Amino acid sequence: MKKITVSAIILLLAGICLSGQDITGTWNGVLVIPGGQLRVDFHITTMDDGYTSTMDSPDQGAFGIPVTSTEFEDRELTITVTNLGIVYKGTLKEDHTVEGTFTQMGQSFDLTLTKAKPDASE
């Protein structure tokens, strides 16, 4: 009985830890660049072999930009858009934000992502 209780507690804690690291969903951020700001959105979904995502740049009228690779391991998120020279590297924080750096064509900018709340109609 004691082994079952300990096993149940371990499974419960593992589930809590894993749910706290859910990276799927829509993540929004604002790039502060010379001359203004640009909103950036990443839409991350799970696949059998990992993650896939698309990117939006609403202020530039660009939506559904294909992402080359999306990797998430040990709280580290890396999103690459090869044809645009974009790499985002960030860390999932305890406050459920991702703090990182958005690099495009050699220029780097801080970018903190916040997970969007699901639409009430979903």
C-alpha positions in Angstrom: 0.0 0.0 0.0 2.8 2.4 0.9 4.5 1.7 -2.6 1.2 2.5 -4.3 0.8 5.8 -2.4 4.4 6.9 -3.2 4.0 5.9 -6.8 0.8 7.9 -7.1 2.4 11.0 -5.6 5.4 10.7 -8.0 3.0 10.4 -11.0 0.9 13.4 -9.7 4.0 15.6 -9.3 5.4 14.6 -12.7 2.0 15.5 -14.3 2.1 18.9 -12.6 5.6 19.6 -13.7 4.9 18.6 -17.3 1.7 20.7 -17.5 3.6 23.7 -16.3 5.8 23.3 -19.3 3.1 23.3 -22.0 4.5 25.4 -24.8 1.6 24.8 -27.2 -0.8 27.6 -28.1 -0.4 31.2 -29.3 2.4 33.3 -27.9 2.4 37.1 -28.4 5.2 39.6 -28.0 6.3 43.1 -29.0 9.7 43.8 -30.6 11.0 47.2 -29.8 13.0 48.2 -32.8 14.6 51.5 -34.1 11.6 53.6 -35.2 8.9 51.7 -33.4 7.4 48.5 -32.3 6.3 45.3 -34.1 3.9 42.7 -32.8 5.0 39.1 -33.2 2.9 36.0 -32.7 3.9 32.3 -32.7 1.3 29.6 -33.0 2.8 26.4 -31.6 1.2 22.9 -32.0 2.4 19.4 -31.1 3.2 16.8 -33.6 4.0 13.1 -33.2 7.7 13.9 -33.4 7.8 17.3 -31.6 6.4 20.7 -32.4 5.5 22.8 -35.4 4.5 26.4 -35.6 3.7 29.4 -37.7 4.5 33.1 -37.2 2.5 36.3 -37.7 3.8 39.8 -37.9 0.4 41.7 -37.8 1.9 45.2 -38.0 3.5 44.2 -41.3 0.4 42.4 -42.6 2.1 39.0 -42.6 0.2 36.0 -41.3 0.9 32.2 -41.3 4.6 32.5 -42.0 6.0 28.9 -42.1 8.5 28.2 -39.4 11.4 25.9 -40.4 11.9 24.3 -36.9 10.4 24.6 -33.4 12.3 22.9 -30.6 11.4 22.9 -26.9 13.4 21.0 -24.4 14.4 21.7 -20.7 12.3 24.9 -20.8 14.4 26.2 -23.8 12.4 27.3 -26.9 14.1 27.8 -30.2 12.1 28.8 -33.3 13.9 29.2 -36.7 12.5 30.8 -39.9 15.4 30.1 -42.3 14.2 31.9 -45.4 13.8 35.2 -43.3 17.0 34.7 -41.3 15.1 34.6 -38.0 16.0 32.7 -34.9 14.2 33.2 -31.6 15.7 31.6 -28.5 14.0 31.9 -25.1 13.5 30.3 -21.8 10.1 29.4 -20.3 9.9 31.2 -16.9 8.0 30.3 -13.8 5.6 33.2 -14.5 4.6 31.4 -17.8 6.3 33.9 -20.0 9.2 33.1 -22.4 12.1 35.5 -22.2 14.5 35.5 -25.1 16.2 37.1 -28.0 14.8 37.5 -31.5 17.6 37.7 -34.1 17.1 38.5 -37.7 19.9 39.1 -40.2 22.4 39.7 -37.5 20.4 42.2 -35.5 19.2 41.0 -32.0 16.3 42.3 -29.9 14.9 41.2 -26.6 11.5 39.6 -27.0 9.3 38.4 -24.1 6.4 36.2 -25.2 3.1 35.9 -23.2 0.7 33.0 -23.9 -2.6 34.2 -25.3 -5.7 33.2 -23.4 -7.9 30.7 -25.4 -10.8 32.3 -27.3 -14.1 31.8 -25.4 -15.6 30.3 -28.6 -13.1 27.5 -28.7 
